Amino acid sequence: MATALVNGKVFLGKQEAGEHWLTNHAVIIDGEKIIALCAADNLPASVTAIIDLQNQRLIPGLIDTQVNGGGGVLFNDAPTVETLRVMGEAHRQFGTTGFYPTLISDDLSVVAKAIAAVEQAIAEKVPGVLGIHLEGPFLNPERKGVHDASKFKIIDEAAFELLTSLNAGKTLITIAPELTTPEMIARFVKAGVVVAAGHSAANYEQTKTALAAGLSSFTHLFNAMQPLTSREPGMVGAALEDANSWCGIIVDGFHVHPASLKVAHQAKAAGKMVLVTDAMPSVGLDEHSGAKHFMLNGELIRCENGKLSTASGTLAGSDLDMLAAVKNTVELVGIELDEAIRMASTYPAALMGESELGAIKTGYTASMVLMDEDYHVVRSWINGSEA
């Protein structure tokens, strides 16, 4: 029983030359899949229901590869299926139809629980859960940020087995590459794990060596890594120079200056900049409820005018959602809307090897968002199902 979505401005999400926005077209979904795009006046006979999109923008569902919490919960505090369900519901209202719940550096016993929870969530088809992002604990204390350095470890065989143990969905790990070997990075990649660098003191040469071994992403570019300077390009220089890797960026107006983001976008190879939220429990909570403050590693994190920080001023994730990131990318950085949407959908899908997400295309999964002119979600579909 197919459903036709009609009377919308359909963004295909493709990068190729040609028309990116379609009007007078219908998107036909059946079950979890998009089965056709066709002229609105030539619907297939199989269509049994029609949804009027009321001339709003239909875009590919947004994919967040770094989301620590939302809806008042933090994945670290309770790595359970119920936590993932709450996080997914909180972020769905802001356009996220796929996410990689992110575990901040913790004991390996907690890592194991998080992996098990993600496996169970995928088995139960919790909407939006695509895999897991393990941000640590294999990081460098010199660039710890808000992470608890007492949890940090060196990758050994037991850790390798744990980090490659997810049997459903995709695994993304953030490591300090200078604290392991190129051989270990290559082993992770061969095992199907996406390896990112972050919270690292690696210099340019060390980063290049890791890239050659299979490192393919950089977690929150600029933050908690060696900067680009005149005589030492650092990790930032290596990341921007490399044509094949992706860079995650947090466009909240606090983590990185908009001018730096604009320069980075211009320098990086096309299609390789990915929007992430680094979202914390505050996302999805009422701005005036007082509930946006929360505890992390025994320390109070305050939310003041959208900025999350410790008492000493250290940034502690963000209060950012994905559609706000898209809006900020357009309005603060000056990037075209088409590209900003791709940075939040097409490119993260490519980063994670999600071959049927990130575009509105025949044969792709029907995960889509209907948004208005003010970057608000009107309706959304995950795997063909509306909320």
QUIPEUR-V447315 format. One record per residue. N is the residue number from 1. PHI is phi in whole degrees, 0 to 359 (none if undefined). OMEGA is omega as a letter, one per 40 degrees, with the letter a starting at -180 (NA if undefined). BURIAL is I if it has 9 or more other ideal C-beta (glycine too) atoms within 8 Angstrom, else O. Layout:
n=N phi=PHI omega=OMEGA burial=BURIAL
n=N phi=PHI omega=OMEGA burial=BURIAL
This chain:
n=1 phi=none omega=a burial=O
n=2 phi=272 omega=i burial=I
n=3 phi=239 omega=i burial=I
n=4 phi=255 omega=i burial=I
n=5 phi=262 omega=a burial=I
n=6 phi=235 omega=i burial=I
n=7 phi=63 omega=i burial=O
n=8 phi=232 omega=i burial=I
n=9 phi=262 omega=a burial=I
n=10 phi=264 omega=i burial=I
n=11 phi=266 omega=a burial=I
n=12 phi=288 omega=a burial=I
n=13 phi=87 omega=a burial=I
n=14 phi=282 omega=i burial=I
n=15 phi=259 omega=a burial=O
n=16 phi=294 omega=i burial=O
n=17 phi=296 omega=i burial=O
n=18 phi=121 omega=a burial=O
n=19 phi=288 omega=i burial=O
n=20 phi=258 omega=i burial=O
n=21 phi=251 omega=i burial=I
n=22 phi=251 omega=i burial=I
n=23 phi=240 omega=a burial=O
n=24 phi=57 omega=i burial=O
n=25 phi=236 omega=i burial=I
n=26 phi=244 omega=i burial=I
n=27 phi=257 omega=a burial=I
n=28 phi=258 omega=i burial=I
n=29 phi=242 omega=i burial=I
n=30 phi=217 omega=a burial=I
n=31 phi=66 omega=a burial=O
n=32 phi=270 omega=a burial=O
n=33 phi=243 omega=i burial=I
n=34 phi=275 omega=a burial=I
n=35 phi=259 omega=i burial=I
n=36 phi=192 omega=i burial=I
n=37 phi=239 omega=a burial=I
n=38 phi=211 omega=i burial=I
n=39 phi=299 omega=a burial=O
n=40 phi=296 omega=i burial=I
n=41 phi=265 omega=a burial=O
n=42 phi=220 omega=a burial=O
n=43 phi=286 omega=i burial=I
n=44 phi=297 omega=a burial=O
n=45 phi=295 omega=a burial=O
n=46 phi=284 omega=a burial=O
n=47 phi=290 omega=i burial=I
n=48 phi=244 omega=i burial=O
n=49 phi=215 omega=i burial=O
n=50 phi=232 omega=i burial=O
n=51 phi=246 omega=i burial=I
n=52 phi=273 omega=a burial=O
n=53 phi=277 omega=i burial=I
n=54 phi=55 omega=i burial=O
n=55 phi=65 omega=i burial=O
n=56 phi=270 omega=a burial=I
n=57 phi=274 omega=i burial=I
n=58 phi=257 omega=a burial=I
n=59 phi=234 omega=i burial=I
n=60 phi=301 omega=i burial=I
n=61 phi=301 omega=a burial=I
n=62 phi=278 omega=a burial=I
n=63 phi=238 omega=a burial=I
n=64 phi=250 omega=a burial=I
n=65 phi=269 omega=a burial=I
n=66 phi=215 omega=a burial=I
n=67 phi=223 omega=a burial=I
n=68 phi=275 omega=a burial=I
n=69 phi=187 omega=i burial=I
n=70 phi=165 omega=i burial=I
n=71 phi=66 omega=i burial=I
n=72 phi=92 omega=a burial=I
n=73 phi=238 omega=i burial=I
n=74 phi=241 omega=a burial=I
n=75 phi=303 omega=a burial=I
n=76 phi=299 omega=a burial=I
n=77 phi=293 omega=a burial=O
n=78 phi=210 omega=a burial=O
n=79 phi=284 omega=a burial=I
n=80 phi=230 omega=i burial=O
n=81 phi=297 omega=a burial=I
n=82 phi=297 omega=i burial=O
n=83 phi=300 omega=a burial=I
n=84 phi=296 omega=i burial=I
n=85 phi=295 omega=i burial=I
n=86 phi=295 omega=i burial=I
n=87 phi=300 omega=a burial=I
n=88 phi=298 omega=i burial=I
n=89 phi=294 omega=a burial=I
n=90 phi=296 omega=a burial=I
n=91 phi=277 omega=i burial=I
n=92 phi=300 omega=a burial=I
n=93 phi=292 omega=i burial=O
n=94 phi=243 omega=i burial=I
n=95 phi=97 omega=a burial=I
n=96 phi=278 omega=i burial=I
n=97 phi=252 omega=i burial=I
n=98 phi=212 omega=a burial=I
n=99 phi=210 omega=i burial=I
n=100 phi=248 omega=i burial=I
n=101 phi=306 omega=a burial=I
n=102 phi=250 omega=i burial=I
n=103 phi=263 omega=i burial=I
n=104 phi=285 omega=a burial=I
n=105 phi=321 omega=a burial=I
n=106 phi=206 omega=i burial=I
n=107 phi=297 omega=a burial=O
n=108 phi=295 omega=i burial=I
n=109 phi=295 omega=i burial=O
n=110 phi=288 omega=i burial=I
n=111 phi=303 omega=i burial=I
n=112 phi=298 omega=i burial=I
n=113 phi=296 omega=a burial=I
n=114 phi=295 omega=i burial=I
n=115 phi=298 omega=i burial=I
n=116 phi=298 omega=i burial=I
n=117 phi=295 omega=i burial=I
n=118 phi=294 omega=i burial=I
n=119 phi=302 omega=a burial=I
n=120 phi=294 omega=i burial=I
n=121 phi=298 omega=i burial=I
n=122 phi=294 omega=i burial=I
n=123 phi=297 omega=i burial=O
n=124 phi=273 omega=i burial=O
n=125 phi=58 omega=i burial=O
n=126 phi=297 omega=a burial=I
n=127 phi=304 omega=i burial=I
n=128 phi=98 omega=a burial=I
n=129 phi=286 omega=a burial=I
n=130 phi=250 omega=a burial=I
n=131 phi=163 omega=a burial=I
n=132 phi=216 omega=i burial=I
n=133 phi=241 omega=i burial=I
n=134 phi=259 omega=a burial=I
n=135 phi=267 omega=a burial=I
n=136 phi=100 omega=e burial=I
n=137 phi=268 omega=a burial=I
n=138 phi=261 omega=a burial=I
n=139 phi=240 omega=a burial=I
n=140 phi=260 omega=a burial=I
n=141 phi=300 omega=i burial=O
n=142 phi=295 omega=a burial=O
n=143 phi=230 omega=a burial=I
n=144 phi=286 omega=a burial=I
n=145 phi=59 omega=a burial=I
n=146 phi=267 omega=i burial=I
n=147 phi=293 omega=i burial=I
n=148 phi=275 omega=a burial=O
n=149 phi=295 omega=i burial=O
n=150 phi=292 omega=i burial=O
n=151 phi=271 omega=a burial=I
n=152 phi=294 omega=a burial=I
n=153 phi=217 omega=i burial=I
n=154 phi=260 omega=a burial=O
n=155 phi=292 omega=i burial=I
n=156 phi=238 omega=a burial=O
n=157 phi=297 omega=i burial=O
n=158 phi=296 omega=i burial=O
n=159 phi=294 omega=i burial=I
n=160 phi=301 omega=a burial=I
n=161 phi=298 omega=a burial=O
n=162 phi=294 omega=a burial=I
n=163 phi=290 omega=i burial=I
n=164 phi=252 omega=a burial=I
n=165 phi=267 omega=a burial=O
n=166 phi=295 omega=a burial=I
n=167 phi=258 omega=i burial=O
n=168 phi=213 omega=a burial=O
n=169 phi=77 omega=a burial=I
n=170 phi=250 omega=i burial=I
n=171 phi=246 omega=i burial=I
n=172 phi=243 omega=i burial=I
n=173 phi=239 omega=i burial=I
n=174 phi=252 omega=a burial=I
n=175 phi=228 omega=i burial=I
n=176 phi=269 omega=a burial=I
n=177 phi=296 omega=a burial=I
n=178 phi=288 omega=a burial=I
n=179 phi=260 omega=i burial=I
n=180 phi=223 omega=a burial=I
n=181 phi=248 omega=i burial=O
n=182 phi=302 omega=i burial=I
n=183 phi=296 omega=i burial=O
n=184 phi=292 omega=i burial=I
n=185 phi=301 omega=i burial=I
n=186 phi=298 omega=i burial=I
n=187 phi=295 omega=i burial=I
n=188 phi=300 omega=a burial=I
n=189 phi=298 omega=i burial=I
n=190 phi=298 omega=i burial=O
n=191 phi=279 omega=i burial=O
n=192 phi=92 omega=i burial=O
n=193 phi=271 omega=i burial=I
n=194 phi=274 omega=a burial=I
n=195 phi=254 omega=i burial=I
n=196 phi=242 omega=i burial=I
n=197 phi=255 omega=i burial=I
n=198 phi=186 omega=a burial=I
n=199 phi=45 omega=a burial=I
n=200 phi=224 omega=i burial=I
n=201 phi=255 omega=a burial=I
n=202 phi=299 omega=i burial=I
n=203 phi=272 omega=a burial=I
n=204 phi=301 omega=a burial=I
n=205 phi=296 omega=i burial=O
n=206 phi=296 omega=i burial=I
n=207 phi=293 omega=i burial=I
n=208 phi=298 omega=i burial=I
n=209 phi=299 omega=i burial=I
n=210 phi=294 omega=i burial=I
n=211 phi=299 omega=i burial=I
n=212 phi=296 omega=a burial=O
n=213 phi=277 omega=i burial=I
n=214 phi=128 omega=i burial=I
n=215 phi=306 omega=a burial=I
n=216 phi=229 omega=a burial=I
n=217 phi=206 omega=i burial=I
n=218 phi=231 omega=a burial=I
n=219 phi=275 omega=a burial=I
n=220 phi=36 omega=i burial=I
n=221 phi=314 omega=a burial=I
n=222 phi=85 omega=a burial=I
n=223 phi=274 omega=i burial=I
n=224 phi=60 omega=i burial=I
n=225 phi=207 omega=a burial=I
n=226 phi=295 omega=a burial=I
n=227 phi=282 omega=i burial=O
n=228 phi=277 omega=i burial=O
n=229 phi=232 omega=a burial=O
n=230 phi=295 omega=a burial=O
n=231 phi=252 omega=i burial=O
n=232 phi=228 omega=a burial=I
n=233 phi=297 omega=i burial=I
n=234 phi=64 omega=i burial=I
n=235 phi=294 omega=i burial=I
n=236 phi=298 omega=i burial=I
n=237 phi=298 omega=i burial=I
n=238 phi=295 omega=a burial=I
n=239 phi=295 omega=a burial=I
n=240 phi=287 omega=a burial=I
n=241 phi=287 omega=a burial=O
n=242 phi=287 omega=a burial=I
n=243 phi=275 omega=a burial=O
n=244 phi=254 omega=a burial=O
n=245 phi=266 omega=i burial=I
n=246 phi=253 omega=i burial=I
n=247 phi=236 omega=i burial=I
n=248 phi=278 omega=i burial=I
n=249 phi=225 omega=i burial=I
n=250 phi=254 omega=a burial=I
n=251 phi=259 omega=i burial=I
n=252 phi=246 omega=a burial=I
n=253 phi=85 omega=a burial=O
n=254 phi=243 omega=a burial=O
n=255 phi=290 omega=a burial=I
n=256 phi=216 omega=i burial=I
n=257 phi=295 omega=i burial=O
n=258 phi=306 omega=i burial=I
n=259 phi=295 omega=i burial=O
n=260 phi=295 omega=i burial=I
n=261 phi=295 omega=i burial=I
n=262 phi=295 omega=i burial=I
n=263 phi=297 omega=i burial=O
n=264 phi=297 omega=i burial=I
n=265 phi=297 omega=i burial=I
n=266 phi=290 omega=a burial=O
n=267 phi=279 omega=a burial=O
n=268 phi=283 omega=i burial=I
n=269 phi=304 omega=a burial=O
n=270 phi=302 omega=i burial=O
n=271 phi=82 omega=a burial=I
n=272 phi=243 omega=i burial=I
n=273 phi=255 omega=a burial=I
n=274 phi=238 omega=i burial=I
n=275 phi=281 omega=i burial=I
n=276 phi=227 omega=i burial=I
n=277 phi=260 omega=a burial=I
n=278 phi=56 omega=a burial=I
n=279 phi=290 omega=i burial=I
n=280 phi=247 omega=a burial=I
n=281 phi=304 omega=a burial=I
n=282 phi=294 omega=a burial=I
n=283 phi=295 omega=a burial=I
n=284 phi=94 omega=i burial=I
n=285 phi=261 omega=a burial=I
n=286 phi=298 omega=a burial=O
n=287 phi=303 omega=a burial=O
n=288 phi=253 omega=a burial=O
n=289 phi=276 omega=a burial=O
n=290 phi=83 omega=a burial=O
n=291 phi=279 omega=a burial=O
n=292 phi=288 omega=i burial=I
n=293 phi=283 omega=a burial=I
n=294 phi=206 omega=a burial=I
n=295 phi=258 omega=i burial=O
n=296 phi=220 omega=a burial=I
n=297 phi=53 omega=i burial=O
n=298 phi=77 omega=a burial=O
n=299 phi=241 omega=i burial=O
n=300 phi=286 omega=i burial=O
n=301 phi=255 omega=a burial=I
n=302 phi=257 omega=i burial=O
n=303 phi=251 omega=a burial=I
n=304 phi=237 omega=i burial=O
n=305 phi=53 omega=i burial=O
n=306 phi=86 omega=a burial=I
n=307 phi=254 omega=i burial=I
n=308 phi=258 omega=a burial=I
n=309 phi=202 omega=i burial=I
n=310 phi=280 omega=i burial=I
n=311 phi=298 omega=a burial=O
n=312 phi=274 omega=i burial=O
n=313 phi=97 omega=i burial=O
n=314 phi=290 omega=i burial=O
n=315 phi=298 omega=a burial=I
n=316 phi=229 omega=a burial=I
n=317 phi=70 omega=a burial=I
n=318 phi=217 omega=i burial=I
n=319 phi=256 omega=a burial=I
n=320 phi=267 omega=i burial=I
n=321 phi=245 omega=a burial=I
n=322 phi=292 omega=i burial=I
n=323 phi=291 omega=i burial=I
n=324 phi=295 omega=i burial=I
n=325 phi=296 omega=i burial=I
n=326 phi=298 omega=i burial=I
n=327 phi=300 omega=i burial=I
n=328 phi=297 omega=i burial=I
n=329 phi=297 omega=i burial=I
n=330 phi=284 omega=a burial=I
n=331 phi=273 omega=i burial=O
n=332 phi=267 omega=a burial=I
n=333 phi=264 omega=i burial=I
n=334 phi=85 omega=i burial=O
n=335 phi=270 omega=a burial=I
n=336 phi=299 omega=a burial=O
n=337 phi=303 omega=a burial=O
n=338 phi=305 omega=a burial=I
n=339 phi=292 omega=i burial=I
n=340 phi=298 omega=i burial=I
n=341 phi=294 omega=i burial=I
n=342 phi=297 omega=i burial=I
n=343 phi=295 omega=a burial=I
n=344 phi=254 omega=a burial=I
n=345 phi=218 omega=a burial=I
n=346 phi=298 omega=a burial=I
n=347 phi=288 omega=i burial=I
n=348 phi=298 omega=i burial=I
n=349 phi=298 omega=i burial=I
n=350 phi=295 omega=i burial=I
n=351 phi=306 omega=a burial=I
n=352 phi=267 omega=i burial=I
n=353 phi=70 omega=i burial=O
n=354 phi=274 omega=a burial=I
n=355 phi=282 omega=a burial=O
n=356 phi=237 omega=i burial=O
n=357 phi=231 omega=i burial=I
n=358 phi=91 omega=i burial=I
n=359 phi=205 omega=i burial=I
n=360 phi=259 omega=a burial=I
n=361 phi=206 omega=i burial=I
n=362 phi=304 omega=a burial=O
n=363 phi=94 omega=i burial=O
n=364 phi=277 omega=i burial=I
n=365 phi=293 omega=a burial=I
n=366 phi=277 omega=i burial=I
n=367 phi=248 omega=a burial=I
n=368 phi=214 omega=a burial=I
n=369 phi=228 omega=i burial=I
n=370 phi=261 omega=a burial=I
n=371 phi=237 omega=i burial=I
n=372 phi=265 omega=a burial=O
n=373 phi=291 omega=a burial=O
n=374 phi=258 omega=i burial=O
n=375 phi=65 omega=i burial=I
n=376 phi=252 omega=i burial=O
n=377 phi=284 omega=i burial=I
n=378 phi=264 omega=i burial=O
n=379 phi=211 omega=i burial=I
n=380 phi=210 omega=i burial=I
n=381 phi=231 omega=i burial=I
n=382 phi=237 omega=a burial=I
n=383 phi=52 omega=i burial=I
n=384 phi=84 omega=a burial=I
n=385 phi=254 omega=i burial=O
n=386 phi=276 omega=i burial=O
n=387 phi=295 omega=NA burial=O
